[in-house]
Amino acid sequence: GTESSAGPARLALVADGGTAWAERREAARRWLAEGGARPADVLYRDAPVGGETAFVYTNGSAAYPGMGHALTLACPSLGESVRAGHRAIGTRLRSGRG
C-alpha cells in the first residue's frame, strides 16, 4: 500500500499508550510485508469501507444526560427506530416534538 494522510483509513492500530503504539506499528508493518498471522489489535481491509459517516462511542460510562438529543432532533426517524427497537432505552429518549 501507499502511506497517505488523506482518504479513508484501511489500517487501524489499537494501542493504549506507552510503547504499545510503536510495537503495534512495527508488528503491522512486518505482517503486511511478510505475511503470517494478523497481529492482535491490528485491523486491515484491502479496500476502504464504504459510506460517509461513522459514529464511535465508548462504553456506557462515557454517556451523559441528553446525549444524542440533537441527533434525534436532526434525524427524527433515527429516534423513532431506537424507541421501537430498544424499549428500555427508548422510554428514556426525549421527544423532539412539542
Beta strands, then each sheet from edge to edge (+ up, - down):
strand 1: 11-13
strand 2: 42-44
sheet 1: 1+ 2-
end
